C-alpha cells in the first residue's frame, strides 16, 4: 500500500513495515469466523477519532478534516455499544468498531454492516452545520444504531440464506427504535414507528406483495428482497410479538438465541424457539402467520355493547386489500389490545376469524391501543364518530395510528376518504409534532392527486393552507430556545408543505431569505437551508435555477454540493426538469449523484421521466448500481396516476428483465393503477367535503 495512507479492515493492524519506494506492507489481526460478505478493506487519506467504550476501541473515520462532523456519530456509537452488550447478553467480540464515512451515494443502501468496520456514505453519518437538519441528526443516530445492531443480528449470528434476510434487517430496524427510545426519549420514536408500519402496509396491501420470509434464488431476487416488507414489516411484527410476550421475556429469548447460535447460521424458527422457551408462551404459530404469508389483517368492530360499566366488543378478522376488492381473506392469529377512553385496557387473541374482548369503561374504545399490532381497524361510522369527537384526548401514538388507518382505508374504499379530513380538523394545535406532520404530509399527498384539475386543486389548497397557516404562525421561522427537537422537524415540514401548496407568504419569504443570503449569514439558518432552498428550487425560474447551479459548481464541500445539485431536480417547471435530467447524464454532478437527480425529477414528473429514461436506457443504467437496475427505471414511473404509464412499465419490464426479476416493475405498475383508482373513485368525495368546508 502507499506509505502514509490509512489502511482499514475488520480487525486492527497487527504490523506495518515500510519496504521503500513509497510502499508499505500492512497485516491485520486474524478475524473471527464470519460470513464473507462482511469482509471490509479500505485505503485512503483519512482522519480517525476514537474513544474507549466497554473495552472496545470505537472510532469514526472520515476524509481529512471532517472528524468534527462525525462527533455525534462517535458519541452515539460509544453510548450504544455497552447498552447492546447488556441487551444481547453477549459482549461485542471484536477489539475495534470503526464507523467509516466516504463521499457519494447509492440507490441501494446508505450504510453496510461490515463486522467491526461499518461503512457509511457520509450523508448518513456526518453532520454539517451548514445544511444538516434535526431530521438528519435523528437519522444519523438511527442509522448508527441499526448498523451496530447488525454486529450481533447479521454478523455474530447470520441468516442461513437470503430467504431469512428479515432476521437481519427487520431485527436491526426494531433495535434501532429500541435504542432511540432509550437514549433519546424526547424524539418519541415509538410514535415514529407507526409511520414505518404504515409504509410497509401500503405495499403489503397490494397483490404484488410477498411474505416476510421469501424464497430467493438469484442475485437480482436477493437485491429486491431489501424492501419495506423485509425492513418495516419485519420490525412491526417483532414489535407486536415483543408486546405479546412482554419486554423482559423477549429480551431473554434474544439472549438465549445469541448464546446458542453465535458464529453460526440460523433460520427464523431458531428465534421463535428461543423466545417461546424464555417466555413460556407459544408464539411460533402467530409468527408464522405474519411471516410466512403476505398481507394485512383487518379487524372489524362488528358489535359493541356496554353493561355494568364494561364494554364488550365483537371482532371479526378479514384482510385489507387496496387492489382486490372482496378478496377472500387469509387467516391470522392476531394479538389485539383495546383501551376505553377514560377506562381500562384489555388484550385478546383473535383466532379463526372471530374474537371478543371486554374492557372497563363505556367511552369510545381504541382498537390496537398503543399501536403494537400489525393490522388495520374498521370501526363503523357510529363508533368512528365517537373517536373523532374525542380525538384530542387520545394518546399521540393512537392519534397517529387511527389517522393512518382512516386515510389508508378511506383511499381503499373501506370507509369515507373524508374521515381523515374530519380527524385533521379535530387535531388540536398542541398535538404531538409527529401527528401534526402527518396532517401536513397527507395534505401534500392529496394535493398531488389533484394534478391536472386546477379548479379543484385551488379549492383544496385554500382549505389546506387555512389549516396549516396557524400552525406555521405558532412554530415560526426561527427556532426558539429550548423548543422540543421534533418542533424543528415540524417547522421544516410546514414550510415545505405550504411552499408546495403555493402559499404566497411562504414562497415569498423563502425567496427573500434566498436573495438575502448573499449578504446576511443569518437569513438562512443551517437547519432550514435544505427546506428554504427546496421551496425556492421548486418554484424556480431559469435565472434562479442557474443561480443554484452556479452555487453547486462553486461549492467544495461534498455534502453541500450534493444537496444543491439535488435541488436542481425539484423544479416544477417541466422545461427546467428536463434540463436537470440532461445534466444528470453529464459528469458535472458527480457519478453517484446522477441517479438521485433522476429520481428526484420523477417525483414531480413521473410520466415524462419514465419516457425519457426509456429513451436513454443505456446512459441511465450506467449511472445506477448494478444491484438496483431491476428496480430503478420501473420505479421512475411509480408516482404516476396515468394507467397508460402502468402499461408502459409492464411492457418495459417484460422486454428487459428476466421473469424472476420483475417484482419491482410489477410493484411500480400496481402503484400507478392504485393512484388512478383513487383519483377516479375517492377524489370526488374529497372535493365535495372541501366545497362544504370552504
N, C-alpha and C positions, 0 to 999 in steps of 0.2 A: 504494500500500500504506500501512497505518497507520505513521506515523513512530514509530520506536523499536522496532518489531518486527524480527525477523531474517528475511531472505529467503534461500532456499536453492535452488540449481539445479544442473544438471550441471557448470557451469563457474563460476569465481569471478565476483564482481560487478565489472563494468568501470566503472560510475559510479553514483552515488546523489545525487539532488537533492531537497531539501526544497521542496515547492511551496506550503507553507502549508496552513492548515486541518487540520492533523494528518495530512497526506498527503505521501508521498514517491514519486518515480519512480526505480525501480532498473532498470538494464540489465546483463545478464550478457554475458560474453565469448562470442564465437561458438563453438559446439560443433563438434567434428569430425563428419563424415558418420557417421550412426548410425541404427539401427533406431528407429522411432518409439515402440515400446513401452518403450523405455529412458528416455524423457523423464521428468524429475522437476522438480517445483516445490513448495516448502514455505514456509509462512509462519507465524510464531508467536513466542511469548515463550520463546526458547531460550537455553541457555548452550552455549558451544563451547570445547573444549580441543583443542590441536593440537601436533604435533611435525613436524619435517622428516625425511623418510626417502627416500633416493635422489633428492633434489632435489624431492620432492613434498610438498605441504602435506597431511599426513594428519591428519584430525580426527574427533572424536566430538561429536555434537550431542544434547543431552538437554533435558528440562524444566529450568526454573530450579532450581539447587541440586543437580542429580543427576549432574554430570560425574564426581565421585569414584566413583560406581557403574560408570562406563564406563572406569575406568583400565585394567583388564585387557584390554578390547577394543581400546583405543588402543595399548597396548604390543604386543598381538598383531598388529594391522594394520601397525604400523611395522616389526616384525620380518619379517613375511611378504612385504611389498612388494619389497624388494631380492632376496629369495630367488626370488620368482616372476619378477622381471626376468631373473635368470640362467637359471632353468629354461626359460622360454619363449623366451629368446634375443631377445626384443623388449621394450624398456622400456615400462612403463606410459605411455601417451601423453598423459594429461591432467595439468594442473598441480595439481589438487586431488583428494583422495579423502576424502569425508566418509562417516561411518557415523552414521546418524540414527535415534534411538530415540524411539518415541511409545507412549503407553498403548494398551491394547486388545489384541485378538487376532482371528484369522481361523481358520475351519475349513480354509482353502485353503493358507495359507502363513504362515511366520514371518518371512521377510525377502524383499526383492526387489532384484535386482542392477542397479538404475538406474546408468548409467555415471557414475562419479565422485560419486554421491550415493546410496549404498546405504541402503535403508530397512529398519528392523527394528521389530518390536514389542518393547517394552523388556524383556520377559521373556527374549528371545533374545539381548540384548546387555548388559544391565546386571546387576550382581551386588549384591544387598542382603545385608549380613551378618546381618540378622535372620532370613532364610529360605533363602538360597542354599546349595546343596549342592555337593559335589565334582562330581557329575554335571552340575549347572548350569554350573559353571566349564568343564568339558570341552566341554559343548555350545556355550558361547559361543565358544570357540576354533574348534571345527569349523564353526560357522555363519559366523564371520568368514572363515575360510579358504575355505569353499565360495563365499560371495558374491564374495570377491576373485578367486577363480579364474575366475568368470564375467566379470570385467573383460577377460579375454582370450577364453576359450571362451564365447561368447554375445554379448559386446559388441563387441570388436575384430573377431572373426570370428563371424558369426551364421548359424544354420542357414537354409537357403533356404525351408523351410516346416516346419510343425509335425510332419510325418512324421518328421523327424530331430531332434525335441526332445531325444532322449537325448544328442546331441552336446553340448548344453549341460549337462544335468543329470547324466548318467552321468559325464561327464568331471569336472565340478566335485565330485561326490561322491568320485570316485577321488582327485582332487587334494587335497581336504581331508584324506584319510587320509595321503597322502604328506607333507603339511606337518606333520601331527600327529606322525608318526613322526620327522620331522627335529627339530622344536622341543621335543617332549615325549616322548622315548623311554620315560620312566618310565610312561606311560599304556598302553604296549603296544598301539598302535592296530591293528597287523596282526592280533592275536588278535580284537579287537573287530570287524574287518571280516567275520569268519566269521558273526557274528550278522546282519549286513546281508545277506550272501549267503543265509543261511538264510531270512530273511523273504521275499526275492524268490522262492526256490524254493517256498515254501509256497503262493504264488499261481500260480507258473508250472506247477505240477503238477496244476492243476485245468483242466477243459475250457474254462473261461471266460477263460483267459489270452490273451495276444496277443504278437506279435513285438515286439522292442525297437523296430525301425523299423516304424511302423504308419501306415496311411492315415488322414488327418484331413480331414474335410470341413466340420464345423460347429464353432461356438463351444463347444457342450457336449462334443463329442468332444475338442477341444483341452484343455479343462479336465480331462476324465477321463484324459488322457494323462499327467498328473502323478501317477504311481503308482510302486509298488516295482519294476515291470518296467523303467520308464524310469530310475529312480534307482539302486536297489541291484543289479538285474541288469546294467544298463549299467556300473556300477562294477566288478562282478565280472568281466565279460567283458574290460574294459580291464586289470584286474589279471592275468588269465590271459594275455592277449596280450603284455603287458609282460614277464611272466616267460618266455614262449616265445621272444621275440626278444632279450631282455636289456634291462636298465635303460637303459644308455647309448644303444643303438640306438633304443629307444622315444623317449627324450628328443630325440635328434637328428631323428627323424621329426616330432615335435611342433614343434620349432623351425622346420623347413622348411615345415611346414603354416602356421604363423603368418606367416612372411615372405611366403609366396606368396599368402595369402588375406586379409591384414589389410585392414580396412574393406570386406570383401566377404561374400558368402554362399556356403555350402558344403552338400554332401551327404556322407553317411558315406564314400562311396568316395574322396573327396578326402583324408580322413585315412588310409585304408588305403593309398592310393597313396604318400603321403609316407613312411609307416613302412616300406613294402616297399622303397622306394629306399634309405632310410637303413640298414635292417637287412640288405639284400641277401639277404632271406629271404622267401618268399611267405607272406602271412598272409590275403590277401583271401578265399580260399575258406573258411578257418576262421572268419574274422569274419562272412562271410555266413551260414554255418551257424548261428551263435549269435545273429545279429541279425535275419535275415530270416525265420526260422521260430521258433515258440514251443517251450516245453517244456524238460525237464530230462533230459540223458543219464543213463543208468545203466550203470556199468561193473561187470560181474560177474567176479570172480576164479574162472574155471572150472577151473583146474588150477594146482598149484604143486609143483614138484619141485626137490630140492636135489642137486647133484652137484659135486664138486671145489670145495666152499666157495662155490658160487654158487647162487642161487635163480632159477628161471625161472618166470614167471607167464604163463598164458594169460588173455587179457582179451577179454570179449565185451561189445559195446555194445548196450544196449537203451534203454528210456525209462521213467523213473519217473513214475507217474501215481497220484494219490490217489483218482480217481473213475471211471476207466475201466479196470478190471482186464483184463489180457490185450490191451491196446491194441497194434495193430501199430505198432512204433516207427518214428519218424523216424530219419534217419541224420545223424550229425555226424562231422566230423574232430575228435577230442578229444585235446588235449595232456595227457599223463599223466606225473606224476613219482612214483616209488616210492622208499621207503627201507627197508632191512632194519635191524631193531633191532640195534645194535652192529656194523652193516656199512656198506655204501655206499649211494649214491644213483644212480638211473638214470632216463632220460627216454625216452618213445616217443610216437608219434602214432598213435592208434587210428583206422584208416580202413576204410571198407567194413564196419563192424560187428565186425571182428576185429583182434586185435593180440597181441603178446607182448613181454616185456621180461625181461632178465636183470640181476640185481643182486648185488654181492658180499655174502656173508653168508648164513647159513642160519637166522637168527632170524625172528620174526614180521615180516611186511612190511606197512608202511602204504602204501596206495594213495592218491594225492593228497597226498603228503607236502608240508608247507608250505602246503597248503590254497589254492593259487592256481587250481585248476581249478574250472570250473562244471559239476559233475556229482556224482552220488551213487555210493557204492561198496558193493557187496554181496559179503561175504567168504565166506559159507557158515559153518555152525556150528563146524566144527573150527578154521578159521583165525581166526574171530572169537573163539573161546575163548582162543587164544594171545594175542590183543591184550588181552583182559580181564585175563589173568594178568600181563601186563607193562605194564598201563595206566599205572602210576605212573612208568614210565621214559620215556614218550613226551614230546616237547616239548609245551608248553602249547597251542600252536596246533593240533597234531594231536589232543591230547586233546579239545579243543572240537569239532574237525571230525568226529572219529569219533563222539563223543557225539551231535552234531546229526544225523548220518546215521542212527545207530541209533534215535534217538527218532522221527524222521520216517518212516523205513521200517518201524519197528515199528507205528506207528499206521496205516500204509497196508497192512500185512499181508505185506510182503516178508520180514520176519524177526520173531521173537517181540518183542512190545512190551516184554516184561520184560528184554530185553537192555540197555535203558537203565538199568534199576534195578541190574543187575549192574555196569555201569560206574560208576554213582553210588556203589555200595558199595565199589568198588575205588579211588575217588578219594581220594588222601591229603589229610590235613587241611592240609598246607602247599602244596597246589596253587595255581596262579595264581588270584588273586581272581576273574577273569572266568570261569574254569572252575567255581569254587565257586558263583558267581552263577547260572551255567547250571543247575546242580543245583537250587539254591534256587528258581529261577523255574519249572523244569519240575515240581517238586513242587506248586507253586501251580496249575499248569495241570492236573495230574492231579486235584487236589482239586476243581477246577471241574467235571470230568466226572462226579463223584460227586453232583452236585446232585440232590436227591430220593431219595438212597439213604443214609439216616442211619447205619445199622449198618455198611455197607461203608466209608462215609466216615470214621467214627470209627476203624475198624481201620487204614485207611491213614494217618490223621493221627497215630496213635500211632507208627507206624514212621517217618514223615517227621520228626516232631518229635524222635524219638530220634536221628536222624542229624544234624539241624541244631542241636540244643541245644549239643553240644560245640563246634561252630564259633562259635556265639554267645558261649559262655563264653570262648573264646580271643580273639576280637576285642574283646569287652566293649562296654559302653555309652559309655565315654569314650575319645576319641581319644588315642593315645599319641604322645609327642613323636617326630618322625622317622619315623612309620609311612608306608608307601607310600600314595600318593594313592588307589589303587584299593581299598585296605582300607576307606577311608571309604565307598565305594560298596557294598562287600560288607556292611558293618555295616548300612547302611540297607536293603539287600535282605533281610538276615536278619531284622531287626526287623519289616519289612513282611510277610515270608512267615510267620514264626512267629505274628505277630498274626493274620494271615488264617487260619492253621490252627487258631487258637483256643488257642494255648499259654497256659495260665493265668498263668504267671510274667511273660511279656512283656506280656500285656494288662493285668495289674495294675500293672506297673512304668510302662507308658505312662500309665495313668490317674493314678498317683501323681505323676508328673512334670507332667502337665497341671494337676492341682489345686495343686501346689506352685509353679507358675509365677507365680501371682498375687503371691507374696511373695519368691520366691527366683529371681533372674535367671539363676542357673546351672542351674536344674532342666532347662531345655530348651536345649541348645546350638543356635545358629543352624543349623549344617549338618544337625541332626537334627529341626528343628522340623516340617518337612513330614511326615517319616516318623512321628514320635511322634503328631502330631495326626491323621495318616491312620489309625493304629490306633485311636485314641480315637473318631474320627468313624465308622469302620466299625462299631464296637460301641456306638454312641451310643444312649442312651435319649432321651426327649423333653427332659428337663432339660439334658442335655449338648448336644443339637442346638441348643436355644435359646441356650445359653451361647456356642457357636461363632458362631451368627448375630449375637448381640449384639456379639461382638468384631469381626465383619465390618462391622456398622453403624457402629461407633465408629472403625474404622481409617481413617487418612488416606492412607497410602502405597499407591498403586495395586497394586504387585506383591504386597504382603502381603494387601491386601483381596481381590484376585482369588483368592489361594490359599485364604483362609478360606471364601469362597462355594463354591469347587470342592469343599471338604471336605464341605459340607452335602449334596452329591450322592452321597457314597460310603457312605451308611448301608446296612447290611444289612437293617435293618427296613423292610419294604415300605411301611408307613404313612408313615414319615419320608421314604422315597424319593419317594413321591407328593407329599409336601409340597414337596420340592426341585423337582420338575417344575413344580408350580404357581407356586412362587416364581420360577422361571426365566422365566416369561411376564410378570412384572411388571418395572417399571423399576428395582427395588431393586438387583439385582446389577450392573447396567450393561449396556447393549445388546450389547456384543461378548462378554460372558461367558455369556450365556444358553445359547448352543448348546453351549458347553463343559460346562455343568452337565447339560444333557440327555444328552449323550454319556456323561458320567461315570455317570449313573444307569443308562444302557443297559448299561454294562459288567457290572453286577451283576444287573440286572433287565431283560434284553433283550425278553422277550415282553411284559411289562407296558408297557415304554417304547414299543415299536413300536405297540402298540394305542392307547396314549394319544396318540402323535404323529399317527396317522391321524385320531383324533377331533378333534385340534386343528391340522389340517394348515395352515391359513392362518396361524394365530398362530405356529406353529413356523417356517414358511418366512420369516416377517417377521424372524425372529432369525438367519437364515442368509444368508451371502454368496450372491449370485445365481450365482456360479461353482460353488457347492457344492450347489445344490439338487437336482441329479440324483442325488447320492450320499448326501445326509445322512439322509433318512428311511429308505431301504432299509438303510443301514449300521447303524441303531439295533438292528435285529434280528439282526445277523450273529453275535453271540455266543450265540445260542440253540442248543439241541440238539433242538428240537421240530420235526418235519417239517411240522406244521401252520403254523408260523411261516414256513417256507420258501415254502409255497403262498401265504400272505398277501402275502409280499414280491413274489412273481411277479405276483400279481393286481394289487397296488397299482402296480407298475412298468408293467404293460401298460395300466392305466387312466389313468395320469398322465404318462407320459413318451413322447416320440416314439420310434419304433422304433430310430433310430440313436443314442439316448441312454440305452439300458437296460443298458449294460455293468456299471455298478456294482451295479445291482439284481440282475443275474444272478450277480455275484460273491458278493453277500451271501447269496443263496439257496443257492448251492453250498457256502458255508462252513457254513451250518446243516446241510445234509444230510451233510456230511463229519463234523461233530461227532456227529450222530445215529448215523452208521455206527460211529464209534469207540466210543461208549457201548455199542452192541449187540454189536460184534464183538471189540473189544480189551480192554474193561474187565474182563470175566470172568477173563482170564489174569492181569491185574494184581492182581485181588482174590485169586486163588489164590496168587500169589507173596507177597503181603502176609501171608496166613494162614500160609504156611510160614515166612516170616521172623519173624513176630510170636510 
